[in-house]
């Protein structure tokens, strides 16, 4: 089992505890009640010292511990040697006399006579002191002390035997705690395991943690020495919040570290006696030092590591990744006794991270949380609480809990995996044991993971290869049929027979939609004497046509829509049916194939369905375009690409991007080229848009006249160039941009069914040889597929959104759709802007798209699109849709709506109404101006009521046409893809609709005199206060009413033209009134007896001037319009011939 491809610890942990080799260590002097510091340097094992090999088996470790215990008990101490150890240059088996001599020598060398102790008088002030030359703890040199040591030393080996016995039966921390508690007759012994990555010490027994510098335990850890205290609370490092939980005052305590064979601290031991018990002596300390030396030598064999064999037995089984992941995640979580586990993969080249958890998700490297940080730095991360980490991301790191992430680099260095453990079930943190065990298991886990990946790929390739081989064989036979048979009926019969054979069906039928698209007729059948002719919505075939999807039915008699009449007529028993629709190039269903009764008495499979869908594509092609089959014959060596393309296009739910990408890649592979690109034309921006390219970093857009693609559009012909750098039309900028060298190129236009150029397909750099005319024909065939796909997508858009989608693409680029700034192609010229903001504007001159440009300019002028967050796409659709409701009548048409909106804009600017009314009010006024005559039929309210038109009956006692205009406008304004008022809150929306409706209702001439009288009455009473809501509404209503009859205030030549247009509509209504016999509703409608000057004089005097006077009284700057009306009135008066003398 090769796990060398994975590298653990590729980078070392950056945060390490500083070496404290020269830091003094403390001992407690029971005589002086002071703390004594002894120097315990860190010393490594000699280079020539051989360490026993680590055993991977628990039983082997237990045997070793037992044998070691027995050998130590019978060992000749005088002849044994040991490497230099933690507490000084003393061999493992020295006797008490040697200890005394060594320490007497140290004492004499240091000139100390304080009963063998080294005092530090200023230690309590936090200033440790060490005496030069002191390399070992100080021991009393009295003869009695020597005698005691001699007596005790003989029991050390027996104590070691006791400890080893416990270590073989218990976890190491439990063995240590039990051993020291019994040996020292202590109340409690606590083992604190060091967790370097967390900078913490952890007690398994109490499931708690301490920082490296917390309290007495932390002091012993940092000083790397023995801390002995009779009264712990007197020690300067005593921390009540930490130490009081275990060390009550007057409870003797001794704390010391245990080092492993690498001279790293593995554990800190805290031994506590009951209150007022005897203190720990120097003899105890000597035993501790002796035990520490033994522990360091034996440390690599003492801990019985958990075997990973049970885990390996599951994860090394070969299976697909979708089956492997749930199994291995559960096994890892169970093995490490944690809540859950995940696997992450970081691909450096692609710069992406994939999480293999309950689901497989791709994660942004910039927001990948703690796991991402571990992967990017390739360092193990162990955290106590995820939310306290600076890199925490809730989507990746999940709950606030301990987490351990171990990164493992692949041998190529381009992929980094991480195994993540979350939420230990029985401990507060993940310990160093967990870290070590995970490091040991990780290469095997990831080997199993990569094996499952490889197996999945191989299995997929095998299945796909088998399907492709079968499909390709079938297609090759279709090619033979096409080459030898031009009769469509016989051709289809042979194709369907092969399909029946491949699906192992008993019978098959082809039902074709008739020309009137109301019936289905069998053009090929087996087992029937006569053709079947059924309604298009009958039976399973009918359901297939109506729903436009394939049906795979295991038992047709369990379905309510199966037509059993054929079975009854023929005596044949139908059980299973595979019914698949056939589409033409317009995505219209032209027929249905039915495979009947699979011969093995099983239902048809998913592969059967896919295969018949592919065949039906070719059936549709043969029925709709025989020429395409002939071209397919000439390109027989490329049929595998056509197979893939047809299969892709049969998936109606695929996006246009996916379909074109599949078509393009099939073309590239078929022609044997390096790269391929589809460029679509953006008519609005006048550029090519790189819809899809196999080249990285291809420009998003470039001018439509650029390069060979531009020449292709210009000539409408395909182009072959096998030396592009000698071609005058080749654009080298793309090569510079992509850092790719183009040598040869073939390009062909993508033509729609009506001959319009939709874009260009380009194939670059043939892998061998040069591009030929045959390659051009192949590319043209694929371009035909692309054209069909594009047109189908556009047809779907038209069905969903209407013609506005097509029109909008002409004037608004993709990047401008979501903007609120005026699109480039909808900008007015400076001269046009001056015209549309003045009185001298004749709306008839602004036809077609110019009206749209006007409206975009008006709404942008008052910042309505920006303020109310209306993107260009929504506003264009609103203008397009509302304009479509206006009828082609002489006067009350779309031009009149834009004319009224232009005059409202002129009034707002002239009177400074933006300083008086709110943005909401201006927005409502402008919107009402656009919609105020929506779907006007050219007849006034009197006619509708009198002629009893549907509108007249429906709104008889109301403002007939105005109510109709409102009911037409509301659904358009609220349509999901328009929704002009979407940015308003509920209260604002209610007020906006109230304003909108009130403004349009005010345009009813039936309310004219009432509104004028109301306004004049307020003016007669004094000033017109805009603080009164009713006055504000009245002011807005009058502004719109004046705009509705604004023609009378424009320069006379414009006013006269509008008069003629209005008369046409009056005469049109008058003619109908005469024909229907209801009589003329107004003298102005009489074509034969029309006196234009007189009618205008009356209109000006009785209707217009009173209204204009009131509005000028409210908004004085609009007095200029009153003057203009009066000026025009004088011209009309001058046209009236003088009265003849009576």
N, C-alpha and C positions, 0 to 999 in steps of 0.2 A: 504493500500500500504506500504509494508515493505521496508524501505531503510536503515535499521540499519546494513545491511551487508557491507555497505561502510563507511569507516572512513575518514573524512576530517581532514586535519591538524594533521596527525599522528605524525609528527615531527614539532616543531615550527620553525619559521623563525629564522635563526641564526644571521642575521645582524640586530641589533636594534640600535635606536638612544639613546645615553646615557641619563640618567636622569639629568635634569638641575634644580632640586628642589632648590638648594642653589645659583643658578646663578641670579645676580641682573637683573632687567628689567629697560628699559629706559623710561623716560618721558621728554618732551621738556619744558623747562622753558622759557616762552615768555619774561619775564622781563630781564633775564640775557643772553639770547641766548646761553644757555648751556644745556646739556643733563642731565636730572635727572634720577636716577635709583631707582626704587621701587622694593621691594621684594615680589614676588607672588608665594608662595610655592604651589606645587601640593598636593591637599588634596582629598582623596577618600570619597565617601559617607559613612555615618555611617552604621554599619552592620544591624541596625534595621530599616533602611529606606526601605520602600517597593516601588518598581518601578512598574508602570502599565505594563500589559502584552502587547507585541507587536502585533499589528493587521496586518493581512496578506492582508487585503482588502483596496484598495484605498479609497473607500467610507467611510469605518470606520475611516480611518486616517483623512479624511477631516472633518467628524463630530466631531472627538475628538478635532481637532484644533479650530473649530468654538466654541465648548462648552467651551474649555479652555479659549478662548479669552473673552467670556461673563462672565465666573466665575471670572477671574482676574479683570475685570472691576468693579464688584460689591463686591469684597472681602473686608472684614474688616482687614485693614493692621495691626492694633494694636494687633489683636488676632491671626494672622497667624504666623506660624513658617516655617522654611526652613532649609535644611541641610547645613552644612558648605560648602562654595563654593570656586571657583578658586581664587578670589581676596582677601580673608581674612575671618575672622570669623564674617561676617555680614549677618543677615537674609535677605531673598529675599525682604521683605516688610518693611525694616527700613525706617524712615523718614529722612528728611534733618538734623534735630537737632541731631539725633543719629550719622549721618555721621560726622557732625562737631565736636561733642564731642569726638567721637572715634579718629579722626585725630588730634584734639587739644591735646588729651592725648598722642598720639604717638609723636607729636612734642615736648611736654614738657618733656616726658621721654627721648627723644634723645637730649635735650638741644639745639634744633634748633630754631633760630629766624629769619631765612632768608625768611620772608614773606610766611612761610608755605612750602617752597620748600627745597629739599635736594640737595645741589650742589655737583657736582663731578668735581673738577677742572682739574683732570688729565684724564678725559674720552676721550678727543680728542686725547690723545696719545695712546689710545687703551687699557687703564687699568681701567676697570669698578671697581667701588667702592661701597660698601654697608655699611650702618651704622648698627651696632648691635641693634637688637630690632625693626627695622623698618619692619613691616609685612604688611603695607598697604600704598597705594599711599599718598603722602603729599598734603594737600589741604590748601589754604589760610584761615586763621582763623579770618579775619576781619568780622565785622557784616554785611557789605554789601554783602559779599560772601555768608554768611549764608542765607541772605534774598533771594538771587538769587536762591540758591538751593531749598529753601522751595517752591518758585514759580514754579520751573521747575519740581520738583519731581512729582507734581500732574498730569503732562502730560505723564509720563512714561507709565502708563497702557494704555493710549489711543494710544501711539506709538506702544505698543505691539499688540494691536488689529489691527492696520493698517498692521503690519508685518505679523501676522497670516493670515489675509485676503489674502495677496499676496501669502503666502506660500501654501495656499489651492488651488490657481489657477495657480501657476507657478512652474517650477522646482526650487528647493531650492536655487541653486546658483543665478538664475535670480531674485528670490524674494529678496535675500539678497542684490544684487547689486542695484536693483531699490529702495528698502527701504532706504539704507544708502545714496544713491545719492540724494534722495528727502529730507531725514531728515536733512542732513548736507548741503544742497544746494551746492552740490559738482559738479564739472565738470565730474567726473568719479568715479565709484566704481568698483573695480575688486575683484572677489572672487577666491582665489587660493586654490584648493582642494589638500589635502595631499595624496600622493600615497606612502605608506611606502615601498613597495617592490622595487620601482624604486628610492627611495630617492629623489623624485621630488615633486614639487608643480605644479599643472596644472590649467590653466584658460580655462574653457569651452567656455567662450564668445569669447576669442581671439585665442583659439586652440593652445596655446603655453605652454611650460614648463620652469620651473626654478629649479636649484638644491637647496638643502636645505640651502646652504650657500651663495647663490648669492644675492648680493645687499641688499637693505633695507628690502625687503620682507624676504630674507633668514635670515637677522639679527634678525628680529622679531620672526621668526620661531625658531631659535636656542636659543634665549634668553627667549622665551616663554612669552614675555611681550609686552607692548604697546610702539611703537616708534612714537614720535610726533616731527615733524620738520617744522619750518617755511620756511627754505631754504634747501631742501633735499641735494643739492650738498655739503653743509658744513658738512654733517654727515660723520664720518670716514668710515662707511660701504657703502657709496654711490659708485655704480659701473656704470660708464657712459654707458658702453655697454649694461647694463641691464635696469637700472632705467630711463635713458634719454628717452626711448620709451614712458614712461607714465608720469614721473615726471620731468618736465622742471624746471630749476632753478627758485627760488622765487615762486614756486607753493606749498603752504602749503599742507602737507600730514600727515596723521595718518595711522599707520599700526598696526594691532593687531591680535592675534590668537583667534579662537573660539574652545572651547573644547567640547567634547561629554560627555555623562554621565559617561564614564569610565575614564575621565580626560585625554584623548588622543586628540591631535590637529586634528580637522577635517578640518578646513579651516583657511587661513590667509586672512584678509580683508585689502585691500589697498584703502583708500579714498583720492582723490586728488581734490583740489580746483583750480580754475583758477589762473593764474599768478597775484601776488600782491593782492590776496584776503585776507580776514581776516584769521588770524591764528586760529588753533584749540585750544580751551580753556580747562581749567580744568573741566568746566561744561560738555563739550563734552566728556572729558575723563571719567567723572563720569557716564555719560549715557552709554558709551561703556562698562564700567565695569558692570553696572547694566544689560545691555543687554546680556553680556557674561554669567552672572549667570543664567539668564532666559533661555538662549539658551542651556546651559549645562543640565539643568533639563529637558527641552522639547526635547532635541536632538533625543532621540530614537523614538519620534513620529512625528517629523517635516518632515522628509524626506519621501515622498510618494514612496515606493518601487514599482518597476515595477512587475506586477503579472506574475508568470510563468505558470499560468493556460493555456494560448493559446499554449504554447510550450508542456505542458504535454498532452494535448488532442491529439496531433499527435504522440509523441514518446512513449506513453504507449499503443498504439495499437499493438496487437499481429500479427507479420508477420515474414516471413523468413528474415535472415540477409541480403541476397543479395538485398532484397527490402527495408529493414529497413535502411541500411546505406545511400543510396542517399537521402532518405527522411529526416532523422534526421540531416545529415550534412547540408543540405540546410536550414532546419528549425532553427538550431542553429545559422548559419551564418546570417540568416535574423533576428532572435530574438536579437542578439547582434550587428547587423548592421556592420558586418565585411566582409572581402573579402571571407574567407573560414574558415572551421573548420574541424578538424580531431580527431579521437579517436585512442589512442595508448594503447597497452597492454603489460605489462612486466611480464613474467613468471619467478619468481625467481628460481624455481627448474630447469627449462630447460635453464635458463640464456639466454633468447631470447626476443626480442622486436618485436611486430607485429604492423604495421601501417595500420589502416583502413581509407584510403583516397579514391582517385578515383580508386585505385587498392589496393589490400591487399598484403603487402610486409613484409618479415621478414628482420629485420635490425640487423646488428652486434652491440652488446652492446658497443663495444669499439669505434664505429664510429656512434653514434646515435645522435650527435649534442646536441643542447640545450634541446630538449625534453628528450633525453636519460639522461642527467644530472639531470633534474627535476624528472624523474622516479626513477633513482638510489638513489638519495638523499631523495626522497619522500618530496620534498619541492616545493611550488609554485614558478614559475619563471615568472617575468614580465619584458620584455625588450623593450627598445625604438627602437633599431635597432639591428636586429639579427646579422649582420656582425660584430658588435662591441663586441659581446660576445665571450669569449675565446673558448667556446665549439661549435661555429658555424660550421655546416656541410651543404653544399649546397644541397646535395641530400635529407636531412631530413628537414632542416629549410627553404629551398626554398629561397624566395625573401628577400631583405634587407628591412624589415618593422617591425613595432611593433608586438610583439607576447606575448600571455599569455598562460601559461601551468599550469594546476591545476591537481596534482596527487591525486588519491583517492585509498586507499588501501581496498582490499576485507577483509571480516571479518576473513578469515583464515590467513591473513598476507602473503600469498604466491603469490598473484597476485596484481599488482598495475596498475591501469588504469590512463590515462591522457586525459583530454579534452583540446584541443589546439585551440585557436582562433588566426587568422592571419589577419593583415591589417585592422584596424578600418576604416570605410568609412568616418566618419565625425569628427574624433578627431585625434590628433597627437599621442596619446597613449591610452592604456587600463587603465581606471581609477580605483580607489578603488571601485566605484559603480559597475563597470564591475566585479571586483574581487568578491565582496560580492554576486552579483547576480549569478555569475557562481558557487560559493560555494553552494548557495541555490539550484540551478538547477541540479548540478552534480550528486547527488545520484539518482535522478529520471531518468536522461539521461542514466546513466550506468545500472540502473535497467531495463530500456527498452532494452538496448543493450544486457545484459545477457539473458533477456527473449527471445529476437530474436534468440540468439545463441541456447538456450535450445529448442526453438520451431523448429529450423532448424534441430537439431540433431534428435529430436523425429520424425519429418516429414520424414527425410531421412531413419531413422530406419524402420519406418512404410512401406515406399515404398519398401525398400530393403527386408524387411521381407515378404511382399506380393509376390514379385517376386521370392524370394527364396522358399517360400511355394509352389508356382505353379511349379517352376522348379523341386523341390525335389519330388513332387507328380509324375511328368512326369518321372523322373529318376527311381523312385521306380517301375513304370510300366515297364520301360526298363529292370530292373533287373528280373522281372517276365518272360519277353520274353526270356532273355538270359538263364534263368534257365530251360525253357521248350522247347526251339527251337534252334537246332544247324544248321539248314539250313540257309545259309547266305542270300539267296534271300528272304525267308519268314521272316527272322529276320529283314532285312532292310525294307521290306514292312510294318511290324507292327510298326517299329520305325517311319517311315515317315507318317503313318496314324495318329499316336499320335501327331506328329508335325503339321499335317494339322488341327487336332482338336484344338490344343492349339492356333494356329494362326487364327482359324476361317476362313480357306481358303476353297474354293469350290473344288479345285483339287490340286494335287501335282504330281511331276514327279522327278525321279532320273535318271540323265544322267551320264554314266560312260565313262571315257576315255579309248579307246581301247589300245591294247598292242603297236601298232605302233605310238600311240599318235598323230594321225592325224584326228580322228573322235570321235564323241560323240554318244553313243547308250543308249537308255532308257532300264534300266533293270526292272523298275517298272513304270506302267502308268495306268491311269484311263480315260475311255471315248475314248480309241483308240483301234482299232482292231489289228493293227500291230505296231511293234516297230518302233521308229523313229531313223534313222541313218543319221546324218548330219556332215558336215565338222566341225572340231574342232574350227574354227574361225567364225562360222555362228550363227546368232541370239544372243539373250540375254545370253543364256547359253554359247555360244562361247566367247562372250565378257567377261563374268565372268571368264572363264578359261584363256584367254589371258592377262587380267589385274590383275588377282589374288585378286579380291576384291568383296565383296557383292554388289549387285545392288537392290535398292528398287525403283521401277518405278510405279508411280501412274496411268499413262495412256500410255500403250505400243505403241499406234498408234501415239504418238507424238515423238517417238524416231526413228531415221533412221536405227537402227540396229535390229529392231524387224522383225522376219521372220513370216509373216502372212500366209504362205502356209498351216500350220496345221489347222488354223482357216478356211481357204477356203475348206480344205478337209473334215473337220468334221462338219462345220456349227456352231462351237462353237465360241462365241465372248469373246476374252481375253481382259481384261481391265488392271488389276494391276498384277504385278509379283514381287515376292521376290525371287531373285536368289542368292544362297550362295554357295561358293566353298567348297569342301571337300579335306582335306589334309591328306597325310600319315605321317609316322614318319620321313620321309626325307624331309618334307615340300614340297613335290610334290603334285600338284593338280591331284586327281584321279577321280573326278566326280563333279557334280553340282546338288543341289536340287533346284527345282522351285516350290514355292507355288503360285497358280494362283487364282486370284479373291477373295478378302476378302468378306465375305458374307454380311457385313453391308454396302457395296458399298463405303467404305472408303479405303484409302491407308493403306498398312501394316505399323505398328508402329516400332519405334526403339526397343521396347521390343521384338516384333516379330522377328526382325533381330538377336538380341542377343540370343534369345532362340533357333533359328534354327542354329546359329553358334555353340552353345553348342551341339545340337543334331548331327550336322555334324562331330564333333570330335568323337563321339561314332560310327557314321557310318563308318568313316575312320578306326577306331580301329577294328570294326567288319570285315571289308573287308580285312584288312591287317594282322590282328593277332587275330584269334579266341581264342587263348589261353589267351590273355589278358582279353577278356570278361569272360572266365571261372574264372580267378583269381578275376575279379571284382565281380563275383557272390559270391565267397567265402568271399569277403570283403564287403558284402552288407551294413553292418552297418556303413561303412565309405564312402558311396556314396556321401554324401554332400560335403566331402572334395574333392572327385574326380570331382564333379560338378564344384566347384570353380576352381580347377586346370585346368580342360578342358576349362573353360571360359577364364581363363588367357592366356592359350597357343593359343587360337584362335585369340588373339589380336596380330597380326604379327608385329605391330609397337612397342610393348613393348621391353625394353632392356632385355638382358639376366639376369642382376642383378635383375630386377623386377620379371621376370618369375620364377627364382629359389627361390626368397624370398617367392613368393606366394605358390609355390610347397612345400617348407619346412614348412611354417606356417600351411598349410593344413595337412601335415603329422603329425606335432606336435599335432595339435588339434584332429586329428583322433585317434592317439595312446594315447592321454590324458597324455602328458608329459609336463615338465616345460620348457625345452629349446631344441633348435635344431640348428645344424650347418652343413653347406656344406663346405668341404675342397677340393679345387682343387689342382692338382699336377702341380707344376712349374718345368718342366723337366730341364730347363737350370740351375736353382739354386739348384735343388735337395731338395726342401722343399714343405711343404704344405702351401697353401695360403688360409686364412680364407675368402672365397668369400662372405659368408653371415653367420651371427650368430645372434640369438636373445639375446645372452649374451652381456652385455656392456663390453667394454675394452678387447675383445678377442684378443689374440696375432695375429699380422698380418701374421707372418710366423713362422714355426718351422720345424725341420728336418723331412724328409719323413720317417725315420726309428723310429720315436718317438711314444710311446704310443700305445693304442689299435688301433688307426687309422693306424699307421705304420704296425702293425701286420695284420690288415685287408688287406692292400695292398700286404703284403708279401704272405699271404695264399690265397688271392683272394676269401675269404669267409666272410660271415657275422659273427658277434660276439655278443653274449649276455652276459652281466655281471651284476648281480643284487647285487654284493658287490664289487665295483671297487677297494676299498682299499686293498682287499685281492688278487686282480689280479696282477700278476707280471709284466704285460705289461702296466698297467695304469700309465700315466704321471701326477703326482701331481702338477707339475709346473704350469699347466693351472689353476687349482683351486687357487693356491697362487696368480697368476697374476690377476685373475678376482674377487677374494674374494668371490668365490661361491663354495659350498660344493656339489660335485657329489656323489650320492649314487649308482645309477644304470645307465646302459648305453646299448644301442643297436646300432651297427654300421654295415653298409653294403657298399661294393664298388659300385661305379658308373661305369658301363661297357659300352663301346662304342659298336656299331653294329658289329665291327670286334673283339671284346673281349679285347680291350685295356682298362686299368684302367685310368679313367679320374679324379677320386677323391674318396672321402668317405663322406657318409651321417651319421651323428651322432644324436641320440635322447637321452636326459639325464633326469633322475629322473621322473619315472612314478608317477603320482599323487596318484594313489591307486594301491596296489598290486605290482606284479613284471612283468617285461617284459616277453612275451611268444613268442613261435615260430610264432604264428599268427601275433604278432606285427612285427616280422622280415619280414614276407611275405608282410605285409602292407608297411613297409618301402622300401622293394625291389621294390614294384610297383611304389612308388613315385620316387625312384631312377631311374626307367626306364623313367619316365617323365622327370626327370632332365637330363638324358643322351640324350634324344631326343632333349631337348632344347639346350643343349651344342653343340651337333653336328650340329644342324640347324644353330646356331650362327657361328660356325666355317666354315660351308659351305658358309654362306653369306660372311664371311671374305675372303675365297678362291676366290669366284666369284669377289669380289671387289679388292683384292690385289694380288691374285695369290698364288702359293705354297710358296712364300718367307715367308709368315706369319707363316706357320707350321715350316719351317726350322729355322726361326729366334727364335722361342720359345724354340728350343732345346739348343741354345747356348747363348742367351741373356735374362737375367732376366728382369722383369718389371721395376725394379728400375734402370736398366742399359740402357734402351732404349733411354732416353733423354741425357745420359751422353756422353762426348767425350773421356773418358778414355777407355782403352781396356777392354772389358768384361772379366770376370774371365775365362769363358770357351773358350775364343779365345786367351789366352795367349800362347806364345811360351816358351819352356824351354830355360834355359840359353845356353845350347849347340846348340839348334836350332837357337838362335839369332846370335851366332858366325858364324854359317854356312851361314845364309842368308845375312850376310854383308861381305862375303869373295868371292874370285874368285873361290874357290873350292866348288861350290854349283851345284848340279845336280837337276834341277827342277822336274824331273820325280819322285824323291823320295818324293816330297811334293804334294801328291794327295788329292782330296776331300777338306775337311774342312781346311787342312793344308795350302792350297793356300789362303783361307780367312784369316787365322791367320797371314800369311806373310804380306798381304796387310794392315791389321789393324796395324801390327807392323811398317811397313814402314811409313804409314801416321801419326802414333803417334810419330815416331822417329823424324820427321821433324815438329811436332806439327801442321799438316795441318788441322786435324779435329777440334782442339781447335781454331786455328786462323780463320778458315773460318766457324765456328759455324755449323759443320756437326755432328748431333747426330748419335750415333751408329745405330739406327734404319734406318736412311736414307742411311748410308754408306753400311750397310749389304744388303739392298735392291738393291743398285747400283751394288755391287759385284755379288749378286745372279742373277740379271737380265742381266747384261752384259756378265756374264759367260755363261748364257743360249743361247746367240747368237753365241758363238763359236761352230763350228761343230766338229764332231768326225772324223777328218782327221788325217793322221799320224803326221804332223809337225805343221802346222799353226792352233793350237788349243788353248784351255784355258791355258794349261801348258806352251806353248810358250809365251803367253801374260804375265804370272806371271814370267817366266824366264827373259824376257826383262825388266820387272819392277824391278826385283831383281838386274839385272846388272846395271840399271840406279842408283839404290840406292847405289850400290858398287862404281860407278864412283863419285857420289856426295860426299860420305864420303872420298874417296881416294884423290880426287882433291880439297876438301874443297869448293865445288861449292855454299854452302849456304852463303859463304862470298862474292861471286861474283854476284849471281843472287838474285832477290827479292823473297819473299815468294810466290807472285802471279806466278812468272815464274817457280819456283820449283813445285807448285801446278799444273800448266798447263802441265809441262813435265811429272810428275807422272801419271796424268790422261790420257794423250795421250799414254803413254806406255801401260796402261791397255787396252785401246780401239783400239790400232793401227791396229789390224787384226780382228776386230769384224766381225763375219759371213763370214770368209774366207772359200772358197769352196775347197781349196787345188790346185787351178789352178792359174798360173801366168797371168799377163796382156796380154802377147803375145798370149797365148792360147785363152783367152776370146775374143780378137779382131779377131783372125784368125778363130776360131770356130763359130764366130758370136753368142755368147751367149747373153742373154738379157742385161747383164752387158756390154758386149763388144759393143753392139749396142748403149746402152744408154750413155755410157761414152767413145765413140770411140776415140775422140781426146784428152782425158784427162787421168789422172791416174785412170785406170778403177777400180781396187779393192780398192785403197785408197779412192776414192770418195765414194765407197759403204760403206767402214768401217765408214766413217764420217757420212753418212746419217743414218746408223744404230745406232750409238752412241748418236747422238744429241737428239732424242726423249727420250732416257733413262735418260740422264743427266738432261734434263729439266722437267721430269715427276714431278707432284705435290708432290708426297710423297718421292721424291729423291732430285731434284733441288740442285745439288752440288754447283752451283755458286750463290745461293740466297743472300749471304751476300755482294756481290760485287755491287757497284753502277753502273749506266748505262754505264759510260765511261770505268770502269774496266771490266765490262761484255763484252763490245765490243772488248777490247784488248785481253781478255782471249780467246774468240772464235777465234779471228784472229791467236793467238799463237797456239791454239789447232789444228786448221785446217792446218796451215803451217807445224807443226811438223809431222803430219801423212802423208801429201803429200810428205814430204821429204824422207819418207821410200821407195818410188817408185824407183826401181833400174834404171829406165830410167833417173833419175836426179842425179845418183851417181857421175859420172865423173864431171859433172858441179859443184856440191857442193865441191868436193875434189879440183878441180882446183881453185875455188874461194877462198877456205881457204888457199891453198898453195900460191896463189898470194899475199894475204894480209901478210902472214908470210914473203915472200920474200922481200916485201917492207919495212919491219921493224917490230916493235912491233904490237901486236894484241890489239887494244884499245876497251875496253868494254864500253866506253862512246858513241860509235856509235851504235844506235839501230840495224842497219843491222848486225853488228858484233855479238851483243848479240844473235840475232835470229839464226845466222849461227852456233854459238857455241852450242846452245841448239839442233839444228837440227843434228849436227854431233854427239853429245852425244847419241841421240836416235838412229841414224844410226849404230853407233858402237855397241850399246846394241842389235840391231836387228840381227847382225851377230856376237854376242859375243862368240859363241861356239868355234871359232877358237883360242881364247885367254885363254880358260880354260885349266886346266891340260889335258894332251893328252888323258888319258883314258876317260874323260868326252867328250872331243872334238870328239873322235872316235865314241862314242855312238851316239852323236848328228848327226854325218855324216851319220850313218846307218839309223837313223830315217828320215833324210831329203831325203835320196836316195829312201826310200819307197814312199814318196810323188812324187818325180820326176818320178819314174818308173810308178806310178799310172797314172800320166798325160800322160806319153809316150805311155802307153798301149791304152789309149783313142785316142790319136793322130793317132796311127796306125790304130785303128778300124774305125775312122771317115774318114781316107784317107787324112787328112790335112798335114800329114808328121810331123816328129819330129821337134819341135821348138828349141831343144837344144840337143847336144850329151849326156848331162848328163841324159837325160830322157830314154836312150836306155838301157833296162834291159840286153839284150844279149851282148852288147859290152861296158861293163863298166869297166874302169880302175880307181879304187878309188884313189890310191896314185897320179897318174898323174893329175886327175881332181882336186884334192885338192891342188896340187902344183901350178897349174895355177890359181885357185881361190885365194890362199894366195897371190901370187905375183902380180896379176893384179887388184884384188878387195880389199883385206883386208889390206895388208901392206900400200899402199898409204893412205888409210883412217885413219888407226891407227897412222901413222906418223904425219898427219896433226893435229889430235886431241891432240897428245902428244906435238906438237909444240905450240898449244894454251894453253893446260893445262899440263905443264911439269910433274907433279906427275903421269900422266897416261903413262909415258914412260915404266913403268913396264909391261903394257899390250902389248906394242910393242915387248918387249923382250920375252914375253910368246908366242906371235904369231911366232916369229922367231924360238923359240925353237921347237915348234910343226912342223914348216916347215921342219926343219932338220930331224925330225923323219919320216915325209912323204917321204922326199928325200931318206932316207936310205932304204925305202921299194921298191924303184924302182930298178929292177935288172939292172946290168951294161949292157951297149950296147955291143952286140956281134961284134967282129972285122969283118970288111968288107973284 
